[in-house]
């Protein structure tokens, strides 16, 4: 469960589609997907692979942005 943080921020399209941040460091990032026609999220999904590429690239860049979820 998320804890209330008086100085926390919610951003849209800054760190990811939606993100919760503390002191300009994302602590939780969320990908939001919407399509007019139904789409499946499977291992052949273009949306899934684009999201993974973005997250892996962020982790590989040694960015403070991704320090919470990335492990070396």
N, C-alpha and C positions, 0 to 999 in steps of 0.2 A: 504494500500500500504506500502511496506517495505521502510524504510528510509535508505539512504546510511550511512554506518558507516565505517570510515576509519580504525578502528582497529578490525572490525568484521572478523569472520572466517567462512568458510564453511567446514564441516567435513563429511566424509563418514564412517559409522559403528563405530563412537565413542560414540555419545549420542543416536543415532538411525540410521536408514538407511541413511538419509541425515539430517543435522542440521545446523542451523545458530547460531553462538555463539558470545557472547561478554564477554571478560575477563574470558574465560573458563566456562561460564554458558550458557546453551542452551536457546535461546530465541524463537526458532521455530524448531520443529522436524517434519520430514516427513517420512512416511512409503512408500517404493516403492515396488510394487508387479509386478512380471513378470512370466508368465507361457508360455510354448510352445503351449499348447492347451488352448482354451478359458475357463475361469473360471468366475463364477458369485460372486459378493460380496453381500451376503445376511446374514440374521441372523443365517444361518446354515454354514456359511463360516469358515473353520478352520483358514484361514489367519486373518480374522476379530477378532476372539476370542483370537488368539495368540497376536495380536497387543494390544488389550485391556488389557490382562493380564500383558504384559510388562509395559504399561503405569500406570496401577493401582498399580503394585508392586513398581514402581519408586516413585509414589506419597506417598505410605504408608511407604517408607523407610526414609521419612523426608530428602530426598536428595536435595541439592541445585540445582542439575541438573534439577529438575522438578518444581522448585519454581514458575515459570511463570504461568503454566497452572493448578496447583493444588490449590484447596481452602480447607481450614479446616472448 
